[in-house]
Amino acid sequence: MTVETAHRSALERHLAAPPTAVKEPTAVAALRARARRRFAEIGFPAITDEDWRFTNVAPLVRRDFEPLQNPGIVTAAEVEAATYSGCDRLVFVDGELAAEHTSIRSLPAGAVAGCLRQAIAAGSELVAGHLGRHVDFEHHAFAALNTALCRDGALIVVPRGVVLERPIQILNLASSAARGKSIHPRHLIVLEEAAQASVVESYGGDDEYFTGVVTELQAGAGAHLRHYRMQRESRGAYHFATISAWLDRSSVVASHNVSLGGRMVRNDVVAVLDGEGAEGIFNGLYVAEGDQFIDNHMRVEHKAAHCASHELYKGILDGRARGVFNGRIYVHKGAQKTDAKQTNRNLLLSRQALVNSNPQLEIFADDVRCTHGSTVGQLDADAIFYLRSRGIGEEAAKSLLTYAFASEVSQAIDLDSVRHDLEEFLFGRLAEGDVVRQAV
């Protein structure tokens, strides 16, 4: 019996039974059944799959994380320490809503910020109509796994023309009960026509476990969504995420994806610009050291004319860390006047660090402006010498340049508490961080 077969047998024991204890609408139950069948067909990806040739999931498969059935608890102090100031919050512990820690102030009429499981149990037509609508689990095993196994997650709905004044944080924490287990949260964020909102997803935990999450972002015509994603899990954690964004006419989605923790991390970001004049902004920063592995896979599809997408992903790798960036801009036939730019830049701080970068363009329209580029390098020796000649020590000079490299992404985060948290992480990680803090 192969490792993969052994693990799938363990999963099938869970997939054979209904993943939730509540009665589900027919559409949701059918969606889960399709996902279970599809995962049974395709199984876990192998390195012979082009999209996974640098990402060997064997360590995850061998670990055999079984789905956690009973969530643990976290303290109020742990929640407060992970909460961003100025935000309302939905708190999920081991993938399930922790109502005692959740704090949502009064919302505008018609707006929803709550529990996906409760909405499903209530037979919400909105959930049945939107859940899984744009997630391709036919070709993505981990998206299929989440669709089959998810028990709970956040549901945020902003009705037509409504503006949420306060950001909402979806705080995902793993308790000690998650050790050796897997959790599968599912978050659905829907902005209807001309709605506006800011949403922060954050992930934390101090043990060895597997998080397999799917986040769906749907922006109606003229909607504007700011989305921030902060992953700071433990060095023992495995984190595999699918982020699906769908943009209608003249909508704007700005998503910032930051990966700082985890032993093995994979982010699959798929965005579909499906309405004329839509704009997608996708920035990312990944910082790894030791034996961390972080893989970012991007696919931005331009289906309509006059759409724009801008991607900037930066990586900082030290020790024996490994990074992967695979980005593809796909311009469909008829998507004229597309304006798309994709950039990946990587800074290697040690001789053992390694990154594989592969930006790509596929264009089937003839009136477009598309660019892509990738760089992998080390700190500029001349720049280090210049700073040292001004009385700055060598380690401080290197850290200043490293911080400057990351700041192009961090400064694009316009939510102060999130940007400050990222900056404090960098100051703590960099040698002579206090010197860097004073200098900037």
C-alpha positions in Angstrom: 0.0 0.0 0.0 1.4 3.4 -1.0 1.6 6.3 1.4 -1.0 8.1 -0.6 -3.4 5.1 -0.6 -3.0 4.7 3.1 -3.9 8.4 3.7 -6.9 8.4 1.4 -8.2 5.3 3.2 -8.1 7.3 6.5 -9.9 10.2 4.9 -12.5 8.1 3.3 -13.7 7.0 6.7 -14.6 10.7 7.3 -15.8 11.4 3.8 -18.3 8.5 3.9 -20.3 10.2 6.7 -22.0 13.6 6.5 -19.4 16.2 7.5 -21.9 18.2 9.6 -24.5 17.3 12.1 -27.1 19.6 10.6 -29.5 19.0 7.7 -28.2 20.8 4.6 -30.0 22.3 1.7 -30.1 20.0 -1.4 -27.7 22.3 -3.3 -25.1 22.2 -0.6 -25.4 18.5 0.0 -25.0 17.9 -3.7 -21.9 20.2 -3.8 -20.3 18.2 -1.0 -21.1 14.9 -2.7 -19.5 16.1 -5.9 -16.4 17.2 -4.0 -16.1 13.8 -2.2 -16.4 11.9 -5.5 -13.8 14.2 -7.2 -11.3 13.9 -4.4 -11.7 10.1 -4.5 -10.9 10.3 -8.2 -7.9 12.6 -8.2 -6.3 12.1 -4.8 -3.4 14.2 -3.6 -1.3 15.8 -6.3 2.1 14.3 -7.2 5.3 16.0 -8.3 4.6 14.7 -11.8 1.8 17.3 -11.9 3.2 20.4 -13.5 1.6 22.7 -11.0 3.1 20.7 -8.1 6.5 19.7 -9.5 8.3 21.9 -6.8 5.9 21.1 -4.0 6.1 17.5 -2.7 3.1 16.9 -0.4 4.5 13.6 0.8 5.5 15.0 4.3 1.9 16.2 4.7 0.4 12.9 3.4 2.6 10.7 5.6 1.6 12.7 8.7 -2.0 11.5 8.2 -3.8 14.4 9.9 -7.3 13.3 10.7 -10.1 15.9 10.7 -10.6 17.3 14.2 -14.1 16.5 15.4 -14.3 18.5 18.7 -12.7 21.9 18.8 -10.7 23.0 21.8 -10.6 26.3 23.6 -8.4 29.4 23.7 -8.2 32.1 26.3 -9.5 35.6 26.0 -5.9 36.8 26.3 -4.9 34.7 23.3 -7.8 36.2 21.3 -7.0 39.8 22.3 -3.3 39.3 21.4 -4.2 38.3 17.9 -7.0 40.9 17.3 -6.3 44.0 15.2 -7.3 47.3 16.6 -10.2 49.1 15.0 -11.8 45.8 13.7 -14.9 43.9 14.5 -14.1 40.2 14.8 -15.4 36.7 14.0 -13.3 34.2 16.0 -13.0 30.6 14.8 -11.2 28.1 17.1 -10.1 24.9 15.3 -12.4 25.9 12.4 -15.6 26.5 14.3 -17.1 29.8 15.5 -16.3 30.7 19.1 -19.3 32.9 19.9 -17.9 33.8 23.3 -14.9 35.6 21.7 -16.7 37.1 18.7 -17.5 40.8 18.7 -19.5 42.4 16.0 -21.0 45.8 16.5 -24.3 46.8 14.9 -24.3 46.3 11.2 -26.2 48.2 8.5 -29.6 46.8 7.5 -29.3 43.7 5.5 -25.6 43.1 6.2 -24.5 39.8 7.6 -21.3 38.9 9.5 -21.6 35.5 11.1 -21.5 31.8 11.0 -21.6 29.9 7.8 -22.7 26.7 9.4 -25.8 28.3 10.9 -26.7 29.9 7.6 -26.5 26.5 5.9 -28.6 24.9 8.6 -31.2 27.7 8.2 -31.4 26.9 4.5 -30.0 30.2 3.3 -30.7 30.6 -0.4 -27.8 33.1 -0.6 -25.3 30.4 0.7 -26.8 27.8 -1.6 -26.4 30.1 -4.6 -22.9 31.4 -3.9 -21.0 28.6 -2.0 -18.6 26.9 -4.4 -19.8 29.0 -7.3 -16.4 29.9 -8.6 -14.1 27.3 -6.8 -12.6 24.8 -9.2 -12.4 21.6 -7.2 -12.5 19.5 -10.3 -8.8 20.2 -10.8 -7.7 21.2 -7.3 -7.6 18.4 -4.8 -7.3 20.6 -1.7 -10.2 22.7 -2.7 -12.2 19.4 -3.2 -11.1 18.2 0.2 -12.2 21.4 1.9 -15.5 21.4 0.1 -16.2 17.9 1.4 -15.0 18.3 4.9 -15.6 22.0 5.9 -17.7 22.3 9.1 -17.9 26.0 9.6 -16.4 29.4 8.6 -17.3 33.0 8.2 -20.2 34.4 6.1 -20.0 38.1 5.3 -22.6 39.6 3.0 -22.8 43.3 2.2 -26.0 44.3 0.4 -26.3 46.6 -2.5 -24.9 50.1 -1.9 -23.9 49.5 1.7 -20.6 50.5 3.1 -19.1 48.8 6.2 -17.4 51.5 8.2 -15.3 49.1 10.3 -13.1 46.3 9.0 -14.1 42.8 10.0 -11.4 40.4 11.1 -11.8 36.7 10.6 -9.6 35.4 13.3 -8.6 31.7 12.9 -6.8 30.2 15.9 -5.7 26.6 16.4 -5.9 25.3 20.0 -3.9 22.5 21.6 -6.6 20.1 20.6 -5.6 20.6 17.0 -2.3 18.9 17.5 -1.9 16.1 14.9 -5.3 16.9 13.4 -6.6 18.8 10.4 -9.1 21.7 10.3 -11.0 22.9 7.2 -12.5 26.3 7.6 -14.6 27.8 4.7 -15.1 31.6 4.4 -17.6 33.1 2.0 -17.5 36.9 1.4 -20.1 38.4 -0.9 -20.3 42.1 -1.8 -23.4 43.0 -3.8 -23.6 45.8 -6.3 -21.7 49.0 -5.2 -21.0 47.6 -1.7 -17.8 48.3 0.1 -15.9 46.5 2.9 -12.6 45.6 4.4 -11.9 42.1 5.6 -8.9 40.7 7.4 -8.2 37.0 7.5 -5.6 36.0 10.1 -4.3 32.6 11.2 -2.4 31.6 14.3 -1.5 28.5 16.3 1.4 27.0 18.3 1.3 23.4 17.4 1.7 20.8 14.6 -1.5 20.6 12.6 -2.9 21.0 9.1 -5.1 23.9 8.0 -6.9 23.4 4.7 -8.9 26.5 4.0 -10.9 27.9 1.1 -11.9 31.6 0.9 -14.4 32.9 -1.6 -14.4 36.5 -2.5 -17.3 37.7 -4.8 -17.6 41.3 -5.8 -20.7 42.5 -7.6 -20.8 45.3 -10.1 -19.1 48.4 -8.8 -18.2 46.8 -5.5 -15.0 47.5 -3.7 -13.3 44.9 -1.4 -10.1 45.3 0.5 -8.9 41.9 1.6 -5.9 41.3 3.9 -4.6 37.8 4.7 -2.0 37.3 7.5 -0.7 33.8 8.1 1.5 33.5 11.2 1.1 29.9 12.3 3.7 27.8 14.0 6.8 26.3 12.4 5.1 22.9 12.8 2.0 23.8 10.9 1.0 22.9 7.4 -1.2 25.5 5.7 -2.8 24.9 2.3 -5.2 27.7 1.1 -7.3 28.4 -1.9 -8.4 32.0 -2.4 -11.0 32.4 -5.2 -11.9 35.9 -6.3 -14.7 36.7 -8.8 -15.1 40.3 -10.0 -18.1 41.7 -11.8 -18.3 44.8 -13.9 -16.4 47.9 -12.6 -15.6 46.2 -9.3 -12.3 46.4 -7.5 -10.7 43.7 -5.3 -7.4 44.6 -3.6 -6.0 41.5 -1.8 -2.8 41.4 0.2 -1.5 37.9 1.1 1.3 37.7 3.7 2.9 34.3 4.7 5.2 34.4 7.7 4.8 31.1 9.5 4.2 27.4 8.8 6.4 24.5 7.9 4.8 23.9 4.5 2.6 26.6 3.0 0.8 26.6 -0.3 -1.4 29.5 -1.5 -3.5 29.0 -4.7 -5.0 32.3 -5.7 -7.4 32.3 -8.6 -9.0 35.5 -9.8 -11.6 35.8 -12.6 -12.2 39.3 -14.0 -15.7 38.6 -15.4 -17.1 42.0 -16.0 -15.9 44.9 -18.1 -13.8 47.4 -16.3 -13.0 45.2 -13.3 -9.7 45.7 -11.5 -7.8 43.3 -9.4 -4.8 44.1 -7.2 -2.9 41.1 -5.8 0.1 41.7 -3.6 2.0 39.2 -1.5 5.0 38.9 0.9 6.5 35.6 2.0 9.3 35.5 4.6 10.9 32.2 5.4 13.9 30.9 7.2 15.2 27.5 8.6 13.5 24.7 6.7 10.3 26.6 5.9 8.7 26.0 2.5 6.2 28.5 0.9 4.6 28.2 -2.5 2.4 30.8 -4.1 0.5 29.9 -7.2 -1.4 32.7 -9.0 -3.9 32.5 -11.9 -5.6 35.7 -13.0 -8.1 35.3 -15.8 -9.2 38.3 -17.9 -12.6 37.3 -19.4 -13.9 40.7 -20.2 -12.6 43.8 -22.0 -11.1 46.9 -20.3 -10.0 45.1 -17.2 -6.8 45.6 -15.2 -4.8 43.4 -12.9 -1.6 44.2 -11.0 0.4 41.6 -9.1 3.4 42.1 -6.9 4.8 39.2 -4.9 8.0 39.5 -2.9 9.9 36.8 -1.1 12.7 37.0 1.6 14.4 33.6 2.2 17.1 32.7 4.7 18.7 29.5 6.0 17.6 26.5 4.0 14.2 27.9 3.2 12.5 27.2 -0.1 10.1 29.3 -2.1 8.0 28.9 -5.2 6.2 31.5 -7.3 4.1 30.4 -10.3 2.0 33.1 -11.8 -0.1 33.0 -14.9 -2.1 35.8 -16.5 -4.7 34.3 -18.9 -6.3 36.7 -21.4 -9.4 35.2 -23.0 -10.4 35.9 -26.6 -12.4 39.1 -26.7 -10.8 40.5 -23.5 -9.5 43.5 -25.5 -7.8 46.5 -23.8 -6.6 44.3 -21.0 -3.9 45.9 -18.8 -2.1 43.3 -16.8 1.2 43.4 -14.9 2.8 40.6 -12.9 6.0 40.9 -10.9 7.8 38.5 -8.6 11.0 39.5 -6.8 13.0 37.4 -4.4 15.8 38.2 -2.0 18.0 35.3 -0.8 19.9 36.0 2.4 21.9 32.7 2.5 23.6 30.5 0.1 21.3 27.6 1.0 18.1 29.4 0.3 16.4 28.6 -3.0 13.4 29.9 -4.9 11.8 28.8 -8.2 10.0 31.6 -10.0 7.9 31.1 -13.1 5.7 34.0 -14.3 3.7 33.3 -17.4 1.4 34.9 -19.9 -1.3 33.3 -22.1 -2.9 35.8 -24.4 -5.7 35.2 -26.9 -6.6 38.8 -27.6 -4.7 41.2 -29.9 -5.2 44.6 -28.2 -3.7 44.3 -24.8 -0.9 45.5 -22.6 0.6 42.7 -20.5 4.0 42.5 -18.8 5.6 40.0 -16.5 9.0 39.7 -14.8 10.9 37.9 -12.1 14.1 38.5 -10.2 16.1 36.4 -7.8 19.2 37.9 -6.1 21.1 38.8 -3.0 21.7 42.1 -1.2 23.6 44.7 -3.2 27.2 44.8 -1.9 27.6 48.4 -3.1 24.6 49.5 -1.1 25.9 47.7 2.0 29.3 49.4 1.6 27.5 52.8 1.2 25.6 52.4 4.4 28.7 51.1 6.3 30.6 54.2 5.1 27.9 56.3 6.9 28.7 54.6 10.2 26.1 51.8 10.1 27.2 48.4 11.1 27.2 45.5 8.6 24.3 43.6 10.1 22.2 46.7 10.5 23.0 47.7 6.9 21.8 44.3 5.6 18.7 44.6 7.7 17.9 48.1 6.5 18.1 46.9 2.9 16.0 43.9 3.6 13.3 46.0 5.3 13.4 48.4 2.3 12.9 45.4 0.0 9.8 44.3 1.9 8.4 47.8 2.4 7.0 48.1 -1.1 4.5 45.5 -0.2 3.9 46.5 3.4 3.3 50.1 2.5 0.6 49.1 0.1 -1.4 47.8 3.1 -3.6 50.7 4.0 -5.1 49.3 7.2 -2.8 50.7 9.9 -3.1 47.9 12.5 -2.3 45.2 9.9 0.6 47.2 8.4 2.0 47.9 11.9 1.8 44.2 12.8 3.8 43.2 9.7 6.4 45.9 10.4 6.8 44.8 14.0 7.3 41.2 12.8 10.0 42.4 10.4 11.8 44.4 13.1 11.7 41.3 15.4 13.0 39.0 12.7 15.8 41.2 11.3 19.2 41.4 13.0 19.6 44.8 14.7 15.9 45.3 14.3 15.8 48.2 16.8 18.3 50.1 14.7 16.0 49.6 11.7 13.0 50.7 13.7 14.7 53.9 14.7 16.0 54.5 11.2 12.5 54.3 9.5 
